[in-house]
């Protein structure tokens, strides 16, 4: 970690529009996104600084887009290690080499490896730079009392003193052991797996490519499964499965961990000197709250759901929570939306959590088989994959992807026939563009406002609405504000657009609705309707 946090010495506020419990990457990103919308918040974090050791390490393209909306993408890319694929081995033979979709014109690669404490630092810096975020370290939430107009929150500082804060809204981003969740008597539901993984960070110089590496039953540690990821600062993240009969307390002792690490490094030919930095233990959990809104308390990140690490869905899904929640809560606080809009946050993100859990469970059952039957099937698949390409898809780790918001109350059914492109509830595809404002990728236009994309020379009028940016998508060079030059024809192709096509995109980059003949559509009225209700008919 290259810098430390600073603690404010000013008195805690008596009132705040939004109190965010938890100063991890999700809480700090929510705070920064709210600030981009002009909403002030107070962040309460029990720790004295950014996290230590190995937590989340792989950031998806979607997460980088969200961090880009607060200006934290550049430091992430400057520090992080990009990767596009990986390799899996059965014993000492390769059974899978996969690559995720990537192209030279994209703004971000599929994945970037970076330690969580850097993600926290960069989100923190972005939040503080807005001047609207007050972060309080070494302070914990000790009580939450909801009432009709908000919440009375009691916080306790490191010296034991207590303070009451009236918060219109509370966002619980305080992790898997959420204090706010416990104080409200809420419980996660689902299942957890018995299989345990030791997580080890070591420092060692290496010239290997940045890839996701996995070994099943390797000669270095027979019967185990081992994962390796390179991280910045010459750090390896190593995860290995322990036997069911091993004592977890014994398994994390250095005298038991370091020989296993050395054996594996010897096997793969990594001979440079190394030293351990962090050792912990983990078992996969598939848990979620049934709903993420409870009155004026909202849940996000691990406080709302716990997803297996396999497929890197944990922090990435939490940042997607932040991107979904911030614009909706800001609209409510500005008086532009009914607070029922926040019900759609819960509906959409609970659905996303269940999808992430479904995929994560499949990956977990392959990476850490829960019983003899699963182990037998996995070994059969691995043996077949040695000789049969068609079986290798079973070994694929199913990396995280953006979730479709099926049956979201905000979705507007298509008006007109489309033979492709994203319908309502799907994220808008990335595309190379040019605007007079300097944007080079479509995703740069999202984050704060609704965006209307009209494929034609003269876009529809918005009747004075300030909550939407309307663009004419053209094949010619952008010469005026509101023009998008579809430089490579990607937008026309990826949106299945014809002259007159209109898309309305939510601030979080998801499609609200689309029209084949959009010239006379009242875009402001469409958006106002979305903000005022969460049930609709097409």
C-alpha positions in Angstrom: 0.0 0.0 0.0 1.5 3.3 -1.1 -0.4 5.8 1.1 -2.5 5.9 4.1 -5.8 7.5 4.9 -6.2 10.7 7.0 -8.7 11.1 9.8 -10.8 14.3 10.0 -10.4 16.2 13.2 -13.6 18.2 12.8 -16.7 17.3 14.9 -19.0 14.7 13.4 -22.1 16.1 11.8 -25.4 16.2 13.6 -27.2 15.5 10.3 -26.3 14.1 6.9 -28.4 13.3 3.8 -26.7 9.9 3.4 -24.7 7.9 6.0 -22.6 5.1 4.5 -21.5 2.4 6.9 -18.3 0.9 5.5 -15.4 2.6 3.9 -14.3 -0.2 1.6 -14.3 0.0 -2.2 -18.1 -0.3 -2.5 -18.9 2.3 0.2 -16.4 4.8 -1.2 -17.5 4.3 -4.7 -21.2 4.9 -3.7 -20.1 8.1 -1.9 -18.1 9.3 -5.0 -21.0 8.5 -7.4 -23.4 10.4 -5.2 -21.1 13.3 -5.0 -20.9 13.4 -8.8 -24.7 13.9 -8.6 -24.3 16.7 -6.0 -25.3 14.6 -3.0 -23.2 14.9 0.2 -22.5 11.9 2.4 -20.7 10.8 5.5 -18.7 7.5 5.4 -18.2 5.6 8.7 -15.4 3.1 8.7 -14.3 1.0 11.7 -10.8 0.4 10.5 -8.1 3.0 10.8 -7.1 2.9 7.2 -7.4 0.9 4.0 -7.5 -2.9 4.2 -4.5 -5.2 4.6 -3.7 -8.4 2.8 -5.4 -10.2 0.0 -9.0 -9.5 -0.6 -10.6 -9.0 -4.0 -8.0 -8.8 -6.7 -9.6 -8.9 -10.2 -11.5 -6.0 -11.6 -13.8 -6.5 -14.5 -14.3 -4.2 -17.5 -17.7 -3.3 -16.2 -16.2 -2.3 -12.8 -13.6 -0.2 -14.5 -16.4 1.6 -16.4 -18.1 2.4 -13.1 -14.8 3.6 -11.5 -14.3 5.7 -14.6 -17.4 7.7 -13.8 -15.7 8.9 -10.6 -12.3 9.4 -12.3 -10.6 6.4 -10.6 -10.0 4.3 -13.7 -6.7 5.9 -14.7 -4.8 5.1 -11.5 -6.3 1.6 -11.5 -5.0 1.0 -15.0 -1.6 2.6 -14.3 -1.1 0.4 -11.2 -3.0 -2.8 -12.2 -2.0 -5.7 -14.4 -4.4 -6.4 -17.3 -5.1 -9.9 -18.5 -7.4 -11.6 -21.0 -7.2 -15.3 -20.3 -5.8 -18.2 -18.4 -4.7 -21.8 -18.3 -5.8 -24.8 -16.3 -3.8 -28.0 -15.7 -4.7 -31.5 -14.6 -1.7 -32.7 -12.7 1.2 -31.5 -15.0 -0.7 -31.3 -18.3 -2.6 -28.3 -19.7 -6.3 -29.0 -20.2 -7.6 -25.5 -21.0 -6.3 -22.2 -22.5 -9.1 -19.6 -22.5 -9.3 -16.0 -23.7 -12.1 -13.6 -22.9 -13.5 -11.3 -25.6 -11.2 -8.4 -26.2 -10.4 -6.0 -29.1 -7.9 -3.2 -29.6 -10.6 -0.4 -29.8 -12.1 -1.2 -26.4 -11.6 1.3 -23.5 -10.7 -1.4 -21.0 -9.5 -5.0 -21.2 -11.5 -7.8 -19.8 -9.8 -7.9 -16.4 -7.2 -6.0 -14.3 -5.5 -7.6 -11.3 -4.9 -5.1 -8.5 -4.9 -5.5 -4.7 -8.1 -4.3 -3.0 -6.3 -1.7 -0.9 -5.4 0.1 -4.0 -9.0 0.1 -5.2 -10.0 1.5 -1.8 -7.3 4.2 -2.0 -8.2 5.3 -5.5 -12.0 5.4 -4.7 -11.2 7.3 -1.5 -9.2 9.9 -3.4 -11.9 10.3 -6.0 -14.5 10.7 -3.2 -12.5 13.2 -1.2 -11.7 15.3 -4.3 -15.4 16.1 -4.8 -15.5 18.0 -1.5 -18.9 16.4 -0.7 -17.7 13.2 1.1 -16.7 13.2 4.8 -14.8 9.9 5.6 -14.4 9.0 9.3 -11.9 6.3 10.1 -11.7 4.4 13.4 -15.4 5.0 13.9 -18.0 2.3 14.0 -21.8 2.2 13.8 -23.1 1.0 17.1 -26.9 1.5 16.7 -29.4 2.3 14.0 -33.0 3.4 14.8 -35.2 3.8 11.8 -38.1 6.3 11.9 -40.5 7.8 9.5 -38.2 10.4 8.0 -34.9 8.6 8.2 -32.6 7.0 10.8 -30.9 7.9 14.0 -27.5 6.4 13.8 -25.2 6.1 16.9 -21.5 5.9 16.1 -18.6 5.2 18.4 -15.1 6.5 17.9 -11.8 4.9 18.8 -11.7 6.7 22.2 -15.1 5.3 23.1 -17.1 8.5 22.7 -20.5 8.2 21.1 -22.3 10.6 18.7 -25.7 10.6 17.2 -26.3 11.4 13.5 -29.6 12.0 11.9 -29.4 10.4 8.4 -32.1 10.7 5.8 -30.8 7.4 4.3 -28.3 4.8 5.4 -26.4 2.6 3.0 -24.9 -0.5 4.6 -21.6 -1.4 2.8 -20.0 -2.8 6.0 -19.1 -6.2 4.7 -20.0 -9.9 5.2 -20.3 -9.4 9.0 -22.4 -6.3 8.5 -23.2 -4.5 11.8 -26.1 -2.7 10.3 -27.6 -6.0 9.1 -27.3 -7.5 12.5 -28.7 -4.4 14.3 -31.8 -4.6 12.1 -32.2 -8.3 12.8 -31.7 -9.3 9.1 -30.2 -12.6 8.0 -28.6 -13.8 4.8 -30.1 -16.9 3.3 -28.6 -19.6 1.1 -25.7 -22.1 1.6 -22.0 -22.3 2.2 -19.6 -24.9 1.2 -17.3 -26.9 3.5 -14.3 -26.9 1.2 -11.7 -24.4 2.5 -8.9 -22.6 0.6 -5.8 -21.1 2.2 -5.0 -17.7 0.6 -1.4 -16.6 0.5 0.2 -13.4 -0.8 3.9 -13.7 -1.5 6.4 -11.3 -2.9 8.5 -12.8 -5.7 9.8 -11.4 -9.0 8.6 -13.2 -12.1 8.5 -12.8 -15.8 5.4 -14.9 -16.4 2.5 -13.5 -18.4 -0.4 -12.2 -16.4 -2.9 -15.0 -16.6 -5.3 -16.9 -14.4 -3.5 -20.1 -13.6 -5.2 -23.2 -12.0 -3.9 -26.7 -11.2 -6.0 -29.7 -10.3 -4.2 -32.4 -8.4 -0.8 -31.0 -9.1 2.3 -33.1 -8.3 3.4 -30.3 -6.0 0.4 -30.7 -3.8 -1.4 -34.0 -4.7 -5.2 -33.9 -4.2 -5.3 -30.1 -3.9 -6.5 -27.4 -6.3 -4.2 -24.4 -6.7 -5.0 -20.9 -8.2 -2.4 -18.3 -8.9 -2.7 -14.6 -10.0 0.0 -12.0 -10.5 -0.6 -8.7 -8.8 1.3 -5.4 -8.8 4.5 -4.9 -6.7 5.8 -8.4 -7.6 3.0 -10.1 -5.6 1.6 -13.5 -6.3 -1.8 -14.4 -4.9 -1.9 -18.1 -4.3 -5.1 -20.0 -3.3 -4.9 -23.7 -2.5 -7.5 -26.1 -1.2 -6.9 -28.0 2.1 -8.1 -31.5 2.9 -11.5 -31.9 4.6 -9.8 -33.4 7.7 -7.3 -30.6 8.1 -7.7 -28.2 11.1 -8.2 -24.7 9.7 -6.3 -23.2 12.6 -3.3 -25.4 11.8 -3.6 -25.0 8.1 -2.8 -21.2 8.2 0.3 -21.6 10.4 3.4 -20.5 8.4 5.2 -23.8 9.1 2.4 -25.6 7.3 1.8 -23.0 4.5 5.3 -22.1 3.4 6.4 -25.7 2.5 3.4 -26.1 0.2 4.0 -22.8 -1.5 7.7 -23.7 -2.0 6.8 -27.1 -3.4 4.5 -25.5 -6.0 7.0 -22.8 -6.9 9.6 -25.4 -7.5 7.3 -27.4 -9.7 6.5 -24.5 -12.0 10.1 -23.2 -12.1 9.7 -20.0 -10.1 13.1 -19.9 -8.4 13.5 -16.3 -7.4 13.7 -15.5 -3.7 10.3 -14.9 -2.1 8.7 -14.0 1.2 5.2 -14.3 2.6 3.0 -11.2 3.0 -0.4 -12.5 4.1 -2.1 -15.7 5.0 -5.8 -16.3 5.5 -8.5 -18.9 5.0 -11.7 -18.9 3.0 -14.7 -21.0 2.2 -17.3 -20.3 -0.5 -20.6 -18.8 0.5 -23.8 -18.4 -1.6 -25.9 -16.1 0.5 -28.1 -13.0 -0.1 -30.7 -10.9 1.7 -34.1 -11.4 0.2 -34.3 -7.7 -0.4 -31.8 -4.8 -0.3 -34.2 -2.0 0.8 -35.6 -1.9 4.3 -37.3 1.5 4.7 -34.6 4.1 4.5 -31.8 1.6 4.9 -30.2 0.1 1.8 -27.7 -2.7 1.5 -24.9 -3.1 -1.0 -21.8 -5.3 -1.5 -21.0 -8.1 0.9 -23.4 -6.6 3.4 -26.2 -7.6 0.9 -24.7 -10.8 -0.6 -21.8 -13.2 -0.4 -20.7 -14.8 -3.6 -18.0 -17.4 -4.2 -14.6 -15.9 -5.3 -14.4 -18.3 -8.3 -15.3 -16.2 -11.3 -14.4 -13.0 -9.5 -17.9 -11.9 -8.8 -17.6 -10.6 -5.3 -16.3 -7.0 -5.4 -17.3 -6.7 -9.1 -21.0 -7.3 -8.2 -20.6 -4.9 -5.3 -19.5 -2.1 -7.6 -22.4 -2.9 -9.9 -24.6 -2.4 -6.8 -23.0 1.0 -6.4 -23.6 2.0 -10.0 -27.2 1.0 -9.8 -28.0 2.6 -6.5 -26.3 6.0 -6.6 -28.2 7.6 -9.5 -31.5 6.4 -8.1 -30.9 7.6 -4.6 -29.6 10.9 -6.0 -32.8 11.4 -8.0 -34.9 10.7 -4.9 -32.9 13.2 -2.8 -33.2 15.9 -5.4 -36.9 15.4 -5.5 -36.9 14.2 -9.1 -38.1 10.7 -8.3 -40.5 8.9 -5.9 -38.7 6.9 -3.3 -40.4 3.8 -4.8 -37.7 4.0 -7.5 -35.4 2.5 -4.9 -37.5 -0.7 -4.9 -36.1 -1.3 -8.4 -32.6 -1.2 -7.0 -33.5 -4.1 -4.7 -35.4 -6.0 -7.4 -32.6 -5.7 -10.0 -29.7 -6.3 -7.7 -31.2 -9.2 -5.8 -31.8 -10.8 -9.2 -28.2 -10.1 -10.2 -27.0 -11.7 -6.9 -29.0 -14.8 -7.5 -27.5 -15.1 -11.0 -24.0 -14.5 -9.7 -24.6 -17.1 -7.0 -25.9 -19.6 -9.6 -22.8 -19.3 -11.7 -20.5 -19.1 -8.7 -22.0 -22.3 -7.2 -21.2 -24.1 -10.5 -17.6 -22.9 -10.4 -17.3 -23.7 -6.7 -18.6 -27.3 -7.2 -15.8 -27.7 -9.8 -13.0 -25.9 -7.9 -13.9 -27.4 -4.5 -16.1 -30.5 -5.0 -18.5 -30.8 -2.1 -18.6 -34.6 -2.0 -17.2 -37.8 -3.6 -19.7 -37.7 -6.4 -18.6 -34.3 -7.6 -14.9 -35.2 -7.2 -15.5 -38.2 -9.4 -17.3 -36.2 -12.1 -14.6 -33.5 -12.0 -11.8 -36.0 -12.5 -13.7 -37.6 -15.3 -14.1 -34.2 -17.0 -10.4 -33.4 -16.5 -9.3 -36.7 -17.9 -11.5 -36.3 -21.0 -10.4 -32.7 -21.5 -6.8 -34.0 -22.0 -7.9 -35.5 -25.3 -11.3 -34.0 -26.2 -11.6 -30.3 -27.0 -15.4 -30.4 -26.7 -15.2 -31.2 -22.9 -12.9 -28.3 -22.1 -15.8 -25.9 -21.7 -16.6 -27.8 -18.4 -13.2 -26.6 -17.1 -13.9 -22.9 -18.0 -14.0 -20.7 -14.8 -17.0 -18.7 -16.1 -15.7 -15.2 -15.4 -18.1 -12.4 -14.3 -20.3 -10.7 -16.8 -22.9 -7.9 -16.5 -26.3 -9.3 -15.6 -29.5 -8.7 -17.6 -32.2 -7.2 -15.4 -34.9 -9.6 -16.4 -38.4 -8.4 -15.5 -37.2 -5.1 -14.0 -40.1 -2.8 -13.3 -38.2 0.0 -15.2 -37.9 -1.9 -18.5 -39.9 -0.6 -21.4 -40.9 -3.1 -24.1 -39.6 -2.5 -27.6 -41.6 -0.2 -29.9 -41.0 -1.5 -33.3 -39.2 -4.6 -34.6 -35.5 -5.1 -33.8 -33.4 -8.0 -35.2 -30.6 -7.5 -32.7 -29.0 -5.0 -30.3 -29.6 -4.6 -26.6 -33.2 -4.6 -25.4 -34.4 -3.0 -22.1 -32.6 -4.5 -19.1 -29.3 -5.1 -20.9 -26.2 -3.0 -20.6 -25.5 -0.8 -23.6 -22.6 -2.2 -25.6 -19.3 -0.4 -25.7 -18.3 1.4 -29.0 -15.6 3.7 -30.3 -16.9 7.2 -30.8 -15.8 10.8 -31.1 -17.6 13.8 -29.7 -16.9 17.5 -29.5 -16.3 17.0 -25.8 -13.5 14.6 -26.4 -15.2 11.3 -25.5 -13.7 8.3 -27.4 -15.9 5.6 -26.0 -19.6 5.4 -25.4 -19.3 4.3 -21.8 -17.7 7.7 -21.0 -21.1 9.4 -21.5 -22.7 7.4 -18.8 -22.6 7.7 -15.0 -24.6 10.9 -14.2 -27.4 11.4 -16.7 -29.8 9.6 -18.8 -28.5 9.4 -22.3 -30.7 9.3 -25.5 -29.1 8.1 -28.7 -30.9 9.0 -31.8 -29.5 7.6 -35.1 -30.1 10.5 -37.4 -29.1 14.1 -38.1 -31.6 15.9 -35.9 -32.4 14.5 -32.4 -35.8 14.8 -30.8 -36.3 17.8 -28.5 -36.4 17.1 -24.8 -38.7 20.0 -23.8 -36.1 21.6 -21.5 -35.3 18.5 -19.4 -31.9 18.8 -17.7 -31.8 15.1 -16.7 -31.0 13.7 -20.1 -28.2 14.2 -22.6 -29.5 13.7 -26.2 -27.1 12.8 -28.9 -27.4 12.4 -32.7 -25.4 9.4 -33.9 -23.9 10.2 -37.3 -21.5 8.7 -39.7 -19.8 12.1 -40.2 -17.3 13.8 -38.0 -18.9 15.5 -34.9 -19.1 19.3 -35.5 -21.5 20.4 -32.8 -22.4 19.6 -29.2 -24.8 16.6 -29.2 -23.1 14.9 -32.1 -21.6 11.5 -31.9 -19.4 10.4 -34.7 -19.8 6.6 -35.0 -16.1 6.3 -36.0 -16.0 2.6 -36.9 -19.7 1.9 -37.4 -19.8 0.0 -34.2 -22.8 1.8 -32.7 -24.9 1.2 -35.8 -24.0 -2.4 -35.8 -24.2 -3.2 -32.1 -27.4 -1.3 -31.6 -29.0 -2.8 -34.7 -29.8 0.7 -35.6 -31.5 2.2 -38.7 -32.3 5.9 -39.5 -34.7 7.1 -36.8 -33.8 4.5 -34.2 -33.9 5.9 -30.6 -32.4 4.3 -27.5 -32.8 5.8 -24.0 -30.0 4.6 -21.6 -30.1 4.9 -17.9 -27.3 6.6 -16.0 -25.8 3.2 -15.0 -25.5 2.3 -18.7 -28.5 0.0 -18.9 -31.1 0.3 -21.7 -34.4 1.8 -20.5 -36.2 1.4 -23.8 -35.8 1.6 -27.6 -38.0 2.8 -30.5 -37.6 2.1 -34.2 -39.2 5.4 -35.0 -38.1 7.8 -32.3 -38.2 11.1 -34.0 -41.4 12.3 -32.2 -40.9 10.5 -28.8 -41.1 12.8 -25.7 -37.9 11.6 -24.1 -38.4 13.8 -21.0 -41.8 12.3 -20.4 -40.4 8.8 -20.7 -37.7 9.5 -18.1 -40.1 11.2 -15.8 -42.4 8.2 -15.9 -39.5 5.9 -15.0 -38.5 8.1 -12.1 -42.0 8.3 -10.6 -43.0 4.6 -10.6 -41.6 1.1 -10.5 -44.5 -0.8 -12.1 -45.4 -0.1 -15.7 -47.2 -1.4 -18.7 -45.7 -1.2 -22.1 
